[in-house]
Amino acid sequence: MAMFDFFRRDGAAGAPEAKASATGPVIAYAGSGRVAWSPRDTASLTRAGFAGNPVGFRAVKLIAEAAAALPLVLQDATTRFEAHPVLDLIARPNPLQGRAELFEALFGQILLSGNAYVEAVGGETGVPAELHVLRSDRMSLVPGPDGWPVAYDYTVGAKRHRFTLGEGAAPICHIKAFHPQDDHYGLSALQAAAAAIDVHNAASAWSKALLDNAARPSGAIVYSGADGEGTLSPEQYDRLLAEMEAYHMGARNAGRPMLLEGGLDWKPMGFSPSDMEFQKVKEAAAREIATAFGVPPMLLGIPGDMTYANYQEANRAFYRLTVLPLVSKVSAALGHWLGGFSGEAVALKPDLDQVPALAAERDQQWARVSAADFLTEDEKRGLLGLPKLGGA
């Protein structure tokens, strides 16, 4: 018990005072036999769940491309602008990217990390001259004494650049997803799907290993020597192992007959019930990944999903429940941020009338609103998301 004496409050009276972390004396006992999960940092999750997983890759690409393709409108309380500096900036945000490329990168950062950072270049006398999407894994927020951000640090290797927040419009627009336990950073769908991604990747690795073994169940070579002796010498064992690896393992050796000698006998083994369940486990993990991102599994070609009656209904739900909320949130944040440079109170939002998947719903809404005789023209336009006529 002497090793735990340092937990006592009445330590030695003459012990010198030393500054140390309050959590330093805490002893952590590591357990054994736990599941090995992949790291949960942004870079590792992106490698495992996006670059190394077809379901996560397709889900992110499907959402980002669909969201980037939605047309946007800019309006204030009385006017929907056909031409405006903000619209010109969004159409060509920088010399290397167009509107679709910028927004695809922006939505992809939110889906993969839960955070997106847009840098404004220029803009001393009006709207910024250029917009750039910065990598979320390189950005860190610097909180002030009151907890609100006072700067953002962008770090690449040993170099760091600080974006200071002061008076006027901020040089960085930070858009984040909801996180219940973090005040400064968002929670990504990739983090919520991390366990399912590990299961799906492990099942894929198991399938690849089975394919390398000629897609056959494992078996055993039984040796029955003379006088009942069942043990190979070290030289015989090494020779047998080398011949098995060279001539009877791998896809290129599929179907090659096996020649056994000297009391060797091959005993094939069938698939166990757990082996037979691997494909179902993989499909269940794929559905969980799609669910975390908000993509109907039917759109990803995942079998066994009967949530929607047909593809058209699944596509409509995808736009209504996933794409539109994401685009509305991002466009509103960008419109408010860009309006701070010019001093205009403008709203940037998706044009729902130009979304093919929602055409039937919009037609019904227009018909209902048009038939409402008890509403004024301005009230009808407000319900349809249009600006008022301004007394005309």
N, C-alpha and C positions, 0 to 999 in steps of 0.2 A: 504493500500500500504506500510505500514511500514515494513511488513515482507520481502519485496523485496529490502529494502534499502542497504543490504549488497552487491548487484550487482553493486552499484555505485562505480566508480573509485575514486571519491573524498570523501573517508570515513573520519572519525574523525581524526584530525591531531595528537592527542595524543595517538592513538590506538597502543598498543604494537605489535611488529612484531612476528608472529608465523609461524612455518614451517608446512605446510599441503599440501595434494594432490591438484593439480590444478583442479581435477574433483570433489572435495569435495562439493562445493556450488551448483552443478547441482542437480536440483530436478527432480525425476522420478515419473511420475503419472502412476499408474497401471490401466489398462483398465479392463473391465469386459466382460464376454460373449465370451472369446477367446477359441479357440480349445486347448484341453489339450494334448500336445505331450509328449512322453516319453523323459527322459534325453538323451543327445547326447554324453555322455562320453563313452569310449571304453567298460568299464565293463557293463554299462546299455544296450548298443547296442548289446553286445554279448549275454546277457541274453534274451533280447526281440527278436532279429533277428536271433540268431543261436540256442540257447538252447530252446527257446520258440516258434519257428516258423518253421514248416516243410519245407516250400519252401526255406527259407534262409539256413536251415541246409543242405538240399539236394544239393542246388547250391554250397555251400562251399565244401562239401564233394566230389561232382562230379568233381569240378575243381582241388582240392588238390590231390585227388587220381589219376586222370588222368595225372596231371603234374608230380607227384612223380614217376609214372610208366614209364615215358619216359626214354629210355636209353641215356646216355651221353657219349660223346667222348672227349678226351683230345689230343690236337695237337699243334705243333708250326708251323713255316713257312715251314718246310720240312718234318716233321714226324708226323704220327698219332700213338700215343703210345698205345701199347697193355698192357704194365705193367709200372706203375709209382707210386711213393709214394702218389701223389695226388689221384689217382684212388683207391689205397688201403685205404686211409683215408676216401674217400667218401663211399666206400663199407661197412666200419664199423667205423662210426664216433665216437662212444663212446661205452662203455661196455653194456649200456642198450638199445641202439637204433641201428637199421640197416639203410641202405640207405633210404628205403621207409618211415620208421617212421620219420626220421629226416626231409626229404623233405616235407612230408605231414604236419608236424608241421610248417615248414617254410612258405609254401604257405598258410596255414590256417591263420597264423599271418598277412600276407600281406592282405589277403582278408577281415579279420575282423577288422583290425586296420589301414591298410595302411602302416604299418612299420614292419620290421623283423630285428631281431638282432641275429647274430651268434657269439658265443664266442670261441676263440681259446685258448686251454689249452696246454702249452708247446710250442715247436717250436723255442727254442733258437738256435738250430743248423740246422734247416731244416723246413720241413712242421710241422704243429702242431701235437701233439700226439692225441688230441681229439677235437671234435666240438660239441657245445651245442647250441640249440635254446633257447633264453631267452624270457620270456613273455614281450610283448610290453607295457602292461599297467603298468608294474613296472619299465620301463626304462625311463629316462629323459636325454635329451641332455644338456650339459653345453657349451654355446658358449663363445668364447674368445672375446677380444676387437675388432677384425676385423670381427666378426660374424661367423667365422668358428668354428666348434666344437673342443674343447680342451679336453673334457672328457665326459664320460657317467656315470650316477649314477643309480645303480640298488637297489631299495628300497623294502624291505619286512618287513612290520610292522614298528618297531622302528629301524631296522637295515638297514644300507646302505653300499654298496660297490662301490667304484669309480674306473672306468677303465680310466686311464690317457693315452691320445694320445701323443706320443713323437716321437723320431727318430725311424726309421725302420717300420716294419709292425705293423698295428694297432691291438690291442687285440680284437676289436669288428668290425664286418662287418655290417654296417647299410644299409639295402636295403629298399627304400621307394617308394611308388607310387607318381605320380604327384599330386601336390597340388598348385593351382594358387595363394593362399593367405597365404601360410606358407613356410618359408625358411628352416625349420628344420624337419618337420614331413609331412608324406604323407596323402592323402585323400583316405579312404577306400570305397569300393563299398557299404558296410553296411551303411555308413553315407548317401550316395546318395539315398539309398532305405529306409531310416528311416521312411519317411511319409507313404510309401506303406506298410511297416511292421506294423505300428500302425493301419492302416485301416484293414489289413488282420487279425491281432490279435483281434481287436474289433469285426469284423464280426464273428470270431470263438467263441468269448465269447457270442455274441448274439445268435448264433446257439445253444450253450450249454445251455443257459438259456431257450431257447424255448424247447429244449429236456427235461429239468428238469420239464417243465410245460406240459409234455405229448404231446409235439409237436402240441399243439392246439392253435388256436387264442384266444386272451383274450376275456373276456365277462364281463357282469355286473349283479349283483344281485340287483333287484329292490324290494323295500319294500313298500307295500301299506297297511297301518294300518287302523284301524277303524276310521270312520269319516274323511277319507282322510288324516290322519296323516302319514307322510312319514319319520319319524325320529325314529331310534332305540335308546333305552336307552344304557348307557355305558356298562351295564352288558350284554345285548343282543348283542351288537356290538363285545365285546371281545369274547364271546362264539362263535359267527358266524365265526370270523376270525380264532380262534383256530381250529375249525372243518374244515375249508377250508384248512388250512395248514397241518393238520394231515391226512385228508382222501381224499383230492381231488387235491393235488398238487404233482408233482414229477413223474418220470417215473414209479415207483412202483405202483402208483394209477391210471395208464392209464386205461380207460374204466370203472372205478367204477361208478355206477349210483349215482346221487345226489338226496337226499331226502330233499325237501324244505317244510317248514310249516310256519304257522302264517303270511300269506300274502306275502311271498317271491316268487319272480319269476326270472328265469334266462334268460337273454337276450344275446345270443351269438353275437360276433362281428367278422366279416371277416377280412382277412389280408388286410392291406392298400397297395396302390401301392408302397410305400416306403419299406414296409416289403418284398414284392415280389421281389424287386430289390437287396436285400442283397446278394443273391448268385452271381449275375452278378458283383456286386461291389467287392466281394471277389475274383472272378476269374480275374477281371481287376487288382486288387492289386497284385495278384500272378504273373501275366505277367509283371508288372512293376518291381517286385523284381528280376525275372529271367533276365529281360533286363538289370538291373543295374549290375548284375554279369556277363553278357555276355553269358548266357546259353540259347539256344533256348528253348522256353516253351514246345515244343514238346518232348524234352528229359526228362522233369519233369512231363509229363502226364497232363499238363494244357490244358483244352479244349478251343476251339475257336481260336487256332493259325493256320493260313494257310500261314505262311511266306515261309515255305519250302515244296517242293513237296512230300518228303518222309523222313523217319527216317535217311536213309543213308546220304542224302544231309545235313540234320541238324547236324548230327554227324561230317561230314567233316568240316562244317562251324564252329562248336564248337572248333575243334582242330586248325583250321587255324586262327581263329580270336581271340580266348581266351586263349587256353592252350599254343600254341607255343610262342606267344609274352611274356607271363609271364615266361615260362621256359627259353627262350633266355635271358631275362633281368636278371633273378636271376643267371643263370649259368655263364653268362659273368661277373657279379659282383663277384661271388665266385671265378672264375678262376683268375681274376686279383688280388684279395685279397690274395689268397693262393700262387700265383706266387711271391708275395712280400716277403714271408718267405724264399723261396729257391733261389730267384734272377733269376728265369727263366721267359721268356716271353711266357707263354702258354695260350691257349684258351680252355675254357670248354664250350661245346655247345651241344644241343640235336642232336641225330642221326636221321635225317629225313627219312632215308631209312628203319628204323625199326618201323615206325609208321603205323599200319595197316590202319588207316582211311585215310592216304595220299598215299596209295600204287599206286592208279591209277594215281594221279598227278605226282608222282616220276617216274613212268614208262614212261609217256609221256615226261617228262623233260629229262630223260636219252636218249630216242630215238632222240629227237631234237638235243641235244648236240652232240651225237655220229655221227649224219648225217651232222654236220657242218664241211665240209672239209677245210674251210678257217681258222679254229682255230687250234692252236697248242695243244699238249697234256697237257701242263701246264695250258693253258687257259681253256680247257675243264674241267680239274680237279678243277680249281678255281671256275667255275660256278656251279659245283656240291658240293662245300664245302669241297673238298679234298685238302690235302697239295700237293705242287709241287713235281715233281720227283727229283728235285735237280740235273738236268743235266744227269741223268741216261739214 
